[in-house]
């Protein structure tokens, strides 16, 4: 792990392996550790780069609003800081996918391939956005436990909860360690994120769309629809997985990513 200066902020980054740069961007309110199975499994063929987004993990916290566009620019700044000029593969899960859309729209020339895991193209409804702003206020008063309580039951397939409770507990601990200011800023940023549905047909980059069979946050039907709107996308559904498919089923997810990148 190392802290890399990006503009006025430092981002914590884990790097492993050599080959095409593969940037793994975590979901909300997590950190790079959700990708441990990919860091271990994919670094023999790629240069895996797994940052903590602003406000998360060991990266600096910037209170206020963390816009998805800003987070995408942070990743571009990180690539500059690492002197990576060649086009990368960008893989984002959920909020990391919202950042991936913005990276594709704002930094197209830096992108060779796109992997979207358990994410959405649509914006929040006004009610959902309002709910996020309320949660942000509550987290600032009561702490990260509020986010853990509301989210943990929605992240995993029933089989993961039964067969791999350590993954659930590990994820809870990551959320509990996260800064309330970082969580609140991301909630405000997600509430304001643009709807990119109308732009999907213009994203002329090879894409892999991955969805856990039991994902209730970004369900298979919605992700299949995203894949059908992208000009060059393949859709892969992961059995016995929920919203955290790469964490729940790393071997199957890694095989899909490896095949897509080769
Ligand atoms: C995530 O996993 O990043 C969140 O579920 C995204 C969201 O709340 O929309």
Boltz pocket constraint, residues with backbone or C-beta under 6 A from the ligand:
constraints:
  - pocket:
      binder: B
      contacts: [[A, 26], [A, 27], [A, 28], [A, 29], [A, 93], [A, 94], [A, 95], [A, 96], [A, 118], [A, 190], [A, 217], [A, 243]]
      max_distance: 6.0
